[in-house]
């Protein structure tokens, strides 16, 4: 089962990233803006391609009150 994707900070570059579908996505230098972009990325249904991703989607809905599987 995959780990739940969470944003992480790369100090040498001063940027926030998240790994989705095996690729690192640059979320930018500002923490608040990075987490907002992160929520938007998770809300896109094309980021889900396995059953474990939908389990993670349920957790996102619990934590953030958004449904990442809806269009």
PyMOL commands that place a pseudoatom at each C-alpha (Angstrom):
pseudoatom trace, name=CA, resn=UNK, resi=1, chain=A, elem=C, hetatm=0, pos=[0.000, 0.000, 0.000]
pseudoatom trace, name=CA, resn=UNK, resi=2, chain=A, elem=C, hetatm=0, pos=[1.285, 3.442, -0.905]
pseudoatom trace, name=CA, resn=UNK, resi=3, chain=A, elem=C, hetatm=0, pos=[2.058, 6.122, 1.612]
pseudoatom trace, name=CA, resn=UNK, resi=4, chain=A, elem=C, hetatm=0, pos=[-0.282, 9.088, 1.831]
pseudoatom trace, name=CA, resn=UNK, resi=5, chain=A, elem=C, hetatm=0, pos=[1.256, 11.986, -0.181]
pseudoatom trace, name=CA, resn=UNK, resi=6, chain=A, elem=C, hetatm=0, pos=[2.229, 14.894, 2.058]
pseudoatom trace, name=CA, resn=UNK, resi=7, chain=A, elem=C, hetatm=0, pos=[4.020, 18.138, 1.194]
pseudoatom trace, name=CA, resn=UNK, resi=8, chain=A, elem=C, hetatm=0, pos=[7.648, 18.357, 2.246]
pseudoatom trace, name=CA, resn=UNK, resi=9, chain=A, elem=C, hetatm=0, pos=[10.181, 21.181, 2.295]
pseudoatom trace, name=CA, resn=UNK, resi=10, chain=A, elem=C, hetatm=0, pos=[13.525, 21.100, 0.480]
pseudoatom trace, name=CA, resn=UNK, resi=11, chain=A, elem=C, hetatm=0, pos=[15.716, 23.561, 2.449]
pseudoatom trace, name=CA, resn=UNK, resi=12, chain=A, elem=C, hetatm=0, pos=[18.541, 23.892, -0.097]
pseudoatom trace, name=CA, resn=UNK, resi=13, chain=A, elem=C, hetatm=0, pos=[16.081, 25.145, -2.718]
pseudoatom trace, name=CA, resn=UNK, resi=14, chain=A, elem=C, hetatm=0, pos=[13.669, 26.795, -0.309]
pseudoatom trace, name=CA, resn=UNK, resi=15, chain=A, elem=C, hetatm=0, pos=[10.698, 25.096, -1.985]
pseudoatom trace, name=CA, resn=UNK, resi=16, chain=A, elem=C, hetatm=0, pos=[7.782, 22.862, -0.993]
pseudoatom trace, name=CA, resn=UNK, resi=17, chain=A, elem=C, hetatm=0, pos=[7.143, 19.654, -2.949]
pseudoatom trace, name=CA, resn=UNK, resi=18, chain=A, elem=C, hetatm=0, pos=[4.717, 16.755, -2.985]
pseudoatom trace, name=CA, resn=UNK, resi=19, chain=A, elem=C, hetatm=0, pos=[5.217, 13.410, -4.728]
pseudoatom trace, name=CA, resn=UNK, resi=20, chain=A, elem=C, hetatm=0, pos=[2.170, 12.367, -6.766]
pseudoatom trace, name=CA, resn=UNK, resi=21, chain=A, elem=C, hetatm=0, pos=[2.115, 9.324, -9.039]
pseudoatom trace, name=CA, resn=UNK, resi=22, chain=A, elem=C, hetatm=0, pos=[5.875, 8.955, -8.710]
pseudoatom trace, name=CA, resn=UNK, resi=23, chain=A, elem=C, hetatm=0, pos=[6.786, 12.502, -9.712]
pseudoatom trace, name=CA, resn=UNK, resi=24, chain=A, elem=C, hetatm=0, pos=[7.796, 15.431, -7.537]
pseudoatom trace, name=CA, resn=UNK, resi=25, chain=A, elem=C, hetatm=0, pos=[5.570, 18.477, -7.961]
pseudoatom trace, name=CA, resn=UNK, resi=26, chain=A, elem=C, hetatm=0, pos=[6.991, 21.894, -7.031]
pseudoatom trace, name=CA, resn=UNK, resi=27, chain=A, elem=C, hetatm=0, pos=[4.472, 23.728, -4.821]
pseudoatom trace, name=CA, resn=UNK, resi=28, chain=A, elem=C, hetatm=0, pos=[6.530, 26.911, -4.446]
pseudoatom trace, name=CA, resn=UNK, resi=29, chain=A, elem=C, hetatm=0, pos=[8.337, 28.701, -1.608]
pseudoatom trace, name=CA, resn=UNK, resi=30, chain=A, elem=C, hetatm=0, pos=[5.362, 29.951, 0.416]
pseudoatom trace, name=CA, resn=UNK, resi=31, chain=A, elem=C, hetatm=0, pos=[4.021, 27.353, 2.879]
pseudoatom trace, name=CA, resn=UNK, resi=32, chain=A, elem=C, hetatm=0, pos=[0.394, 28.542, 2.892]
pseudoatom trace, name=CA, resn=UNK, resi=33, chain=A, elem=C, hetatm=0, pos=[0.231, 28.815, -0.899]
pseudoatom trace, name=CA, resn=UNK, resi=34, chain=A, elem=C, hetatm=0, pos=[1.960, 25.438, -1.234]
pseudoatom trace, name=CA, resn=UNK, resi=35, chain=A, elem=C, hetatm=0, pos=[-0.628, 23.710, 0.946]
pseudoatom trace, name=CA, resn=UNK, resi=36, chain=A, elem=C, hetatm=0, pos=[-3.444, 25.399, -0.967]
pseudoatom trace, name=CA, resn=UNK, resi=37, chain=A, elem=C, hetatm=0, pos=[-1.998, 24.158, -4.270]
pseudoatom trace, name=CA, resn=UNK, resi=38, chain=A, elem=C, hetatm=0, pos=[-1.556, 20.725, -2.670]
pseudoatom trace, name=CA, resn=UNK, resi=39, chain=A, elem=C, hetatm=0, pos=[-5.266, 20.600, -1.817]
pseudoatom trace, name=CA, resn=UNK, resi=40, chain=A, elem=C, hetatm=0, pos=[-6.138, 21.585, -5.386]
pseudoatom trace, name=CA, resn=UNK, resi=41, chain=A, elem=C, hetatm=0, pos=[-3.888, 18.874, -6.823]
pseudoatom trace, name=CA, resn=UNK, resi=42, chain=A, elem=C, hetatm=0, pos=[-5.491, 16.249, -4.615]
pseudoatom trace, name=CA, resn=UNK, resi=43, chain=A, elem=C, hetatm=0, pos=[-8.933, 17.447, -5.697]
pseudoatom trace, name=CA, resn=UNK, resi=44, chain=A, elem=C, hetatm=0, pos=[-8.146, 16.525, -9.319]
pseudoatom trace, name=CA, resn=UNK, resi=45, chain=A, elem=C, hetatm=0, pos=[-9.585, 13.047, -9.956]
pseudoatom trace, name=CA, resn=UNK, resi=46, chain=A, elem=C, hetatm=0, pos=[-6.859, 12.087, -12.446]
pseudoatom trace, name=CA, resn=UNK, resi=47, chain=A, elem=C, hetatm=0, pos=[-4.398, 11.757, -9.546]
pseudoatom trace, name=CA, resn=UNK, resi=48, chain=A, elem=C, hetatm=0, pos=[-6.138, 8.550, -8.442]
pseudoatom trace, name=CA, resn=UNK, resi=49, chain=A, elem=C, hetatm=0, pos=[-5.342, 5.298, -10.168]
pseudoatom trace, name=CA, resn=UNK, resi=50, chain=A, elem=C, hetatm=0, pos=[-5.535, 2.582, -7.513]
pseudoatom trace, name=CA, resn=UNK, resi=51, chain=A, elem=C, hetatm=0, pos=[-7.796, 1.448, -4.691]
pseudoatom trace, name=CA, resn=UNK, resi=52, chain=A, elem=C, hetatm=0, pos=[-5.331, 2.660, -2.058]
pseudoatom trace, name=CA, resn=UNK, resi=53, chain=A, elem=C, hetatm=0, pos=[-5.549, 6.157, -3.558]
pseudoatom trace, name=CA, resn=UNK, resi=54, chain=A, elem=C, hetatm=0, pos=[-9.285, 6.167, -2.886]
pseudoatom trace, name=CA, resn=UNK, resi=55, chain=A, elem=C, hetatm=0, pos=[-8.635, 5.180, 0.726]
pseudoatom trace, name=CA, resn=UNK, resi=56, chain=A, elem=C, hetatm=0, pos=[-6.352, 8.212, 0.928]
pseudoatom trace, name=CA, resn=UNK, resi=57, chain=A, elem=C, hetatm=0, pos=[-9.110, 10.307, -0.657]
pseudoatom trace, name=CA, resn=UNK, resi=58, chain=A, elem=C, hetatm=0, pos=[-11.442, 9.338, 2.186]
pseudoatom trace, name=CA, resn=UNK, resi=59, chain=A, elem=C, hetatm=0, pos=[-8.814, 10.501, 4.673]
pseudoatom trace, name=CA, resn=UNK, resi=60, chain=A, elem=C, hetatm=0, pos=[-8.425, 13.831, 2.841]
pseudoatom trace, name=CA, resn=UNK, resi=61, chain=A, elem=C, hetatm=0, pos=[-12.169, 14.315, 2.989]
pseudoatom trace, name=CA, resn=UNK, resi=62, chain=A, elem=C, hetatm=0, pos=[-12.064, 13.676, 6.745]
pseudoatom trace, name=CA, resn=UNK, resi=63, chain=A, elem=C, hetatm=0, pos=[-9.152, 16.031, 7.385]
pseudoatom trace, name=CA, resn=UNK, resi=64, chain=A, elem=C, hetatm=0, pos=[-9.845, 18.901, 4.991]
pseudoatom trace, name=CA, resn=UNK, resi=65, chain=A, elem=C, hetatm=0, pos=[-13.563, 18.630, 4.284]
pseudoatom trace, name=CA, resn=UNK, resi=66, chain=A, elem=C, hetatm=0, pos=[-13.011, 18.335, 0.529]
pseudoatom trace, name=CA, resn=UNK, resi=67, chain=A, elem=C, hetatm=0, pos=[-13.889, 15.454, -1.755]
pseudoatom trace, name=CA, resn=UNK, resi=68, chain=A, elem=C, hetatm=0, pos=[-10.853, 14.864, -4.003]
pseudoatom trace, name=CA, resn=UNK, resi=69, chain=A, elem=C, hetatm=0, pos=[-12.735, 12.311, -6.133]
pseudoatom trace, name=CA, resn=UNK, resi=70, chain=A, elem=C, hetatm=0, pos=[-15.493, 14.664, -7.248]
pseudoatom trace, name=CA, resn=UNK, resi=71, chain=A, elem=C, hetatm=0, pos=[-15.183, 16.669, -10.451]
for i in range(1, 71): cmd.bond("trace and resi %d" % i, "trace and resi %d" % (i + 1))
show_as sticks, trace
zoom trace
